[in-house]
Amino acid sequence: MVTKATPPGGWPIDALAPEDVDIETIEAFHLGGDHFSASFELSNDRSEFARSFLLDVRFGASLTFEIRLRIEDSIKSHSSVAPDRHLVLELGGIIHELQPEGDRQTILKPSMLRRIWSLDDRHHYVFGNRGIAYMRESAEWMALAPYQESYIKSVHGRSVDTIHACGSRGELLRLDGRQWIALELPVQANFNDIYIGADNSIYLAGFEGQCYEIRDMELIPLVNEGHSFMGIAEFKGQRYWSDANFGLSIQRGDRIEPFRAIGQGFRMHSSEDLLVIAGWKEVFVFDGENWSGFELGYDGNIFLSRLDMAQFGG
């Protein structure tokens, strides 16, 4: 795998005092048992430069990790499709495929890509600004027809026939082959996430409480606290909504109600056993009854520590 050469004078992040390094959780997945993957970014307070990591984490009786990938730039997103198979999107449209048979890189142009999402271990989607998106169903990435100048912020589906996307200008799109088909909405909002429910309803999460359910072709506003909602996930028969103001809410009928004040909740992923939520520099873990989690720290080297959940809405 190609790595960047150390510049003269070293990497800028190494010149910062630890207290001047900002830490951000990007994404986290439960891979079974005590096994997790988690991506983090270190940067200065203006995000002028970064160092990012994909960690292979064991979080059980003990908390340990191995660095699976280190990048002297920003990881925008990652997807873990198996305990030993990961796709990592680096700033600049660089896809890192980490796999037992050998890692490889693919550079997708233009490089306005912001997030990657996997339906399963065969179907992957990467997308971002200016309507740019790619899909992969076999060995190679295929460009989708760009949709206007949209910032495509999230993609989700239950099968290859139900792939939908949402955008920053209120776009709701359905993928038909390699082309996006616009579905008309009577509202315009800056949507952050889309989720296709087990009942095939479509859920949209946006800023300032702009959250909707499309049920039987009817757009239903969901009553909520007015937070900036960032993610949606179903877990053990419930639907959860993460936000940047309070933490985690739960949907009950046509209402989104506060559930746990973890502070900030962003991207979420669920397995059969656990709901995993990316916080500010934390990873929150919920089994349906009990909470736990870990966070990244930095003292010149990175380290993980367990969360005291009493400090996060306990």
C-alpha positions as CSV (number, residue, x, y, z in Angstrom):
1,M,0.0,0.0,0.0
2,V,1.3,3.5,-0.9
3,T,2.1,5.7,2.1
4,K,3.0,9.3,2.2
5,A,6.6,10.1,2.8
6,T,7.4,12.1,6.0
7,P,7.8,15.8,4.9
8,P,10.9,17.8,5.9
9,G,10.5,18.8,9.5
10,G,8.0,16.0,10.3
11,W,4.3,15.9,10.3
12,P,2.5,19.1,11.6
13,I,0.3,17.1,14.0
14,D,3.5,16.0,15.9
15,A,4.4,19.6,16.6
16,L,1.3,20.3,18.5
17,A,1.0,19.9,22.3
18,P,-1.5,17.1,23.1
19,E,-3.9,19.6,24.6
20,D,-4.1,21.4,21.3
21,V,-5.0,18.3,19.3
22,D,-8.7,18.0,18.4
23,I,-10.1,14.4,18.4
24,E,-13.1,13.3,16.3
25,T,-14.9,10.0,16.1
26,I,-15.8,9.2,12.4
27,E,-17.6,5.9,12.4
28,A,-17.8,2.6,14.4
29,F,-19.1,-0.9,13.8
30,H,-19.8,-3.9,16.0
31,L,-18.2,-7.0,14.3
32,G,-19.4,-9.6,16.8
33,G,-18.6,-10.5,20.4
34,D,-16.2,-8.0,21.8
35,H,-14.9,-7.0,18.4
36,F,-15.4,-3.5,17.0
37,S,-13.9,-1.3,14.3
38,A,-13.6,2.5,14.9
39,S,-12.2,5.4,12.9
40,F,-10.9,8.6,14.5
41,E,-9.2,11.8,13.4
42,L,-6.7,14.0,15.1
43,S,-6.4,17.6,13.8
44,N,-5.6,21.2,14.8
45,D,-8.5,23.4,15.9
46,R,-8.9,24.8,12.3
47,S,-8.7,21.3,10.6
48,E,-5.8,22.5,8.5
49,F,-4.1,19.1,8.7
50,A,-5.0,15.7,10.1
51,R,-3.9,12.2,11.1
52,S,-6.5,9.5,11.0
53,F,-6.7,5.9,12.2
54,L,-8.9,2.8,11.6
55,L,-8.6,0.8,14.8
56,D,-9.4,-2.9,15.4
57,V,-10.8,-2.8,18.9
58,R,-11.5,-5.5,21.5
59,F,-13.9,-4.1,24.1
60,G,-14.9,-6.7,26.7
61,A,-13.3,-7.6,30.0
62,S,-10.3,-5.7,28.7
63,L,-10.0,-2.8,26.2
64,T,-7.3,-3.2,23.6
65,F,-6.7,-2.1,20.0
66,E,-4.5,-2.5,17.0
67,I,-4.0,0.1,14.3
68,R,-5.3,-1.3,11.1
69,L,-4.7,1.8,9.0
70,R,-3.0,5.1,9.7
71,I,-3.4,8.0,7.3
72,E,-1.6,11.4,7.4
73,D,-4.9,13.0,6.2
74,S,-8.6,12.8,6.9
75,I,-10.7,9.7,6.9
76,K,-14.1,10.8,5.8
77,S,-15.9,7.5,6.4
78,H,-15.4,3.8,6.7
79,S,-17.5,0.6,6.3
80,S,-16.8,-2.7,7.9
81,V,-18.4,-5.6,6.0
82,A,-16.7,-8.4,8.0
83,P,-14.3,-8.6,10.9
84,D,-11.3,-8.7,8.5
85,R,-12.8,-6.6,5.6
86,H,-13.0,-2.8,5.6
87,L,-13.4,0.0,3.1
88,V,-12.0,3.4,4.1
89,L,-12.6,6.6,2.3
90,E,-9.7,9.1,2.6
91,L,-10.0,12.7,1.6
92,G,-9.2,13.0,-2.1
93,G,-11.4,10.2,-3.3
94,I,-9.0,7.5,-2.1
95,I,-10.6,4.1,-1.3
96,H,-8.5,1.8,0.9
97,E,-9.7,-1.8,0.8
98,L,-8.3,-3.7,3.7
99,Q,-8.7,-7.5,3.3
100,P,-6.9,-10.7,4.2
101,E,-5.7,-11.3,0.6
102,G,-3.9,-8.0,0.6
103,D,-4.8,-4.3,0.9
104,R,-5.2,-2.1,-2.1
105,Q,-6.1,1.5,-3.1
106,T,-8.4,2.9,-5.7
107,I,-8.5,6.7,-6.5
108,L,-11.9,7.9,-7.7
109,K,-12.1,11.2,-9.6
110,P,-13.4,13.8,-9.2
111,S,-12.5,13.8,-5.5
112,M,-15.6,15.4,-4.0
113,L,-16.5,12.2,-2.1
114,R,-17.6,12.4,1.5
115,R,-19.0,9.1,2.7
116,I,-19.1,5.4,2.0
117,W,-21.9,2.9,2.7
118,S,-22.2,-0.8,2.2
119,L,-25.4,-2.7,1.6
120,D,-23.5,-6.0,2.1
121,D,-20.1,-7.4,1.3
122,R,-20.7,-7.1,-2.4
123,H,-22.6,-3.8,-2.9
124,H,-20.9,-0.6,-1.9
125,Y,-21.7,3.1,-2.6
126,V,-19.6,6.2,-2.2
127,F,-20.9,9.7,-2.7
128,G,-20.5,13.4,-1.9
129,N,-20.6,16.9,-3.4
130,R,-21.7,18.0,-6.9
131,G,-24.0,15.0,-7.2
132,I,-21.0,12.7,-7.6
133,A,-21.4,9.0,-6.6
134,Y,-20.0,5.6,-7.4
135,M,-21.3,2.1,-6.9
136,R,-19.5,-1.3,-6.9
137,E,-21.2,-4.6,-7.4
138,S,-18.1,-6.6,-8.3
139,A,-14.4,-5.8,-8.6
140,E,-14.6,-2.3,-10.1
141,W,-16.2,1.0,-9.1
142,M,-18.8,2.4,-11.6
143,A,-19.7,6.1,-11.8
144,L,-23.3,7.0,-11.4
145,A,-24.8,9.7,-13.5
146,P,-24.3,12.9,-11.4
147,Y,-27.5,14.4,-10.0
148,Q,-27.2,18.2,-10.6
149,E,-24.9,19.9,-8.1
150,S,-26.4,18.1,-5.1
151,Y,-24.5,17.3,-2.0
152,I,-25.6,13.7,-1.5
153,K,-25.2,13.2,2.2
154,S,-26.6,9.7,2.9
155,V,-27.5,6.5,1.0
156,H,-29.6,3.6,2.4
157,G,-31.7,0.6,1.2
158,R,-32.8,-2.9,2.2
159,S,-31.8,-4.3,-1.2
160,V,-30.3,-3.2,-4.5
161,D,-33.8,-2.4,-5.7
162,T,-34.5,0.0,-2.8
163,I,-31.4,2.2,-2.7
164,H,-32.4,5.8,-1.9
165,A,-30.3,9.0,-1.2
166,C,-30.9,12.3,0.4
167,G,-29.2,15.7,-0.1
168,S,-28.5,19.1,1.4
169,R,-31.2,20.8,-0.7
170,G,-34.0,18.6,0.2
171,E,-33.3,16.0,-2.4
172,L,-34.9,12.5,-2.2
173,L,-33.5,10.2,-4.8
174,R,-34.1,6.6,-5.9
175,L,-31.4,4.7,-7.7
176,D,-32.5,3.1,-11.0
177,G,-29.6,1.3,-12.5
178,R,-26.9,3.8,-12.6
179,Q,-29.1,6.9,-12.5
180,W,-30.8,8.8,-9.7
181,I,-34.5,9.5,-10.1
182,A,-35.8,12.5,-8.1
183,L,-38.9,11.9,-5.9
184,E,-40.8,15.1,-5.4
185,L,-41.2,16.4,-1.8
186,P,-43.5,19.2,-0.7
187,V,-40.7,20.5,1.7
188,Q,-37.1,21.6,1.3
189,A,-34.7,20.8,4.1
190,N,-31.0,20.1,4.6
191,F,-31.2,16.3,5.2
192,N,-28.3,14.5,7.0
193,D,-29.5,10.9,6.9
194,I,-32.0,8.6,5.2
195,Y,-33.2,5.2,6.4
196,I,-35.4,2.7,4.7
197,G,-37.3,0.9,7.4
198,A,-38.2,-2.7,7.8
199,D,-41.7,-1.7,6.7
200,N,-40.3,0.0,3.6
201,S,-41.2,3.5,4.9
202,I,-38.6,6.1,4.2
203,Y,-37.2,8.2,7.1
204,L,-35.4,11.5,6.7
205,A,-33.3,13.3,9.4
206,G,-32.4,17.0,9.1
207,F,-31.4,20.1,11.0
208,E,-33.6,22.0,13.3
209,G,-36.0,19.1,13.9
210,Q,-36.8,18.7,10.2
211,C,-37.6,14.9,10.4
212,Y,-40.1,13.1,8.3
213,E,-41.5,9.7,7.5
214,I,-42.8,8.8,4.1
215,R,-45.5,6.1,4.7
216,D,-47.7,4.8,1.8
217,M,-46.6,7.8,-0.3
218,E,-47.7,10.3,2.4
219,L,-45.2,12.7,4.0
220,I,-45.6,12.8,7.7
221,P,-43.7,15.4,9.9
222,L,-42.4,13.8,13.0
223,V,-42.8,15.9,16.2
224,N,-39.6,16.3,18.1
225,E,-37.5,18.6,20.3
226,G,-36.0,20.6,17.3
227,H,-32.5,19.1,17.5
228,S,-30.1,18.8,14.6
229,F,-30.7,15.1,13.8
230,M,-27.7,13.3,12.2
231,G,-28.5,9.6,12.0
232,I,-31.2,7.0,12.0
233,A,-31.0,3.3,12.9
234,E,-33.3,0.4,13.8
235,F,-32.3,-1.9,16.6
236,K,-34.3,-4.6,18.3
237,G,-37.6,-3.4,17.0
238,Q,-37.1,0.3,17.9
239,R,-36.0,3.2,15.7
240,Y,-33.4,5.6,17.1
241,W,-32.4,9.1,16.0
242,S,-29.1,10.6,16.9
243,D,-28.5,14.4,17.1
244,A,-25.8,16.9,17.7
245,N,-27.5,18.7,20.6
246,F,-28.9,16.1,23.0
247,G,-27.7,12.7,22.0
248,L,-30.2,9.9,21.3
249,S,-33.9,9.9,20.8
250,I,-36.4,7.1,20.1
251,Q,-39.4,7.2,17.7
252,R,-42.8,6.4,19.2
253,G,-45.5,6.7,16.6
254,D,-45.3,10.1,14.9
255,R,-43.1,11.5,17.7
256,I,-39.3,11.5,18.3
257,E,-38.8,11.5,22.0
258,P,-35.6,12.1,24.1
259,F,-34.0,8.8,25.1
260,R,-30.5,9.3,26.4
261,A,-28.5,12.5,26.9
262,I,-25.1,11.3,25.6
263,G,-24.4,14.9,24.5
264,Q,-23.7,14.4,20.8
265,G,-24.6,11.5,18.5
266,F,-23.7,11.3,14.9
267,R,-23.4,8.2,12.6
268,M,-25.0,5.0,13.9
269,H,-24.7,1.3,12.9
270,S,-26.4,-1.7,14.5
271,S,-25.7,-5.4,14.6
272,E,-28.1,-8.0,15.9
273,D,-26.7,-7.5,19.4
274,L,-25.6,-3.9,19.7
275,L,-26.3,-0.3,18.6
276,V,-23.1,1.6,18.1
277,I,-23.1,5.4,18.0
278,A,-20.3,7.8,17.1
279,G,-20.1,10.7,19.5
280,W,-17.7,13.6,19.6
281,K,-14.6,11.6,20.5
282,E,-16.5,8.7,22.0
283,V,-18.1,5.4,20.8
284,F,-21.3,4.6,22.6
285,V,-22.5,1.0,22.8
286,F,-26.1,0.0,23.7
287,D,-27.5,-3.5,24.0
288,G,-31.1,-2.6,24.4
289,E,-30.8,-2.3,28.2
290,N,-27.3,-1.4,29.2
291,W,-24.9,1.3,28.1
292,S,-21.1,1.2,27.8
293,G,-18.5,2.8,25.6
294,F,-14.9,4.0,25.0
295,E,-13.2,7.1,23.8
296,L,-9.9,8.0,22.1
297,G,-7.3,10.1,24.0
298,Y,-4.0,11.5,22.9
299,D,-0.9,12.3,24.9
300,G,1.6,12.2,22.0
301,N,0.3,8.7,21.3
302,I,-3.3,7.5,20.9
303,F,-5.0,5.5,23.6
304,L,-8.5,4.2,24.4
305,S,-10.3,4.4,27.8
306,R,-13.6,3.2,29.0
307,L,-16.4,5.7,29.4
308,D,-18.1,6.4,32.8
309,M,-21.6,6.3,31.5
310,A,-22.9,8.1,34.6
311,Q,-21.4,11.3,32.9
312,F,-23.5,10.6,29.7
313,G,-27.1,10.7,30.9
314,G,-26.8,7.9,33.4
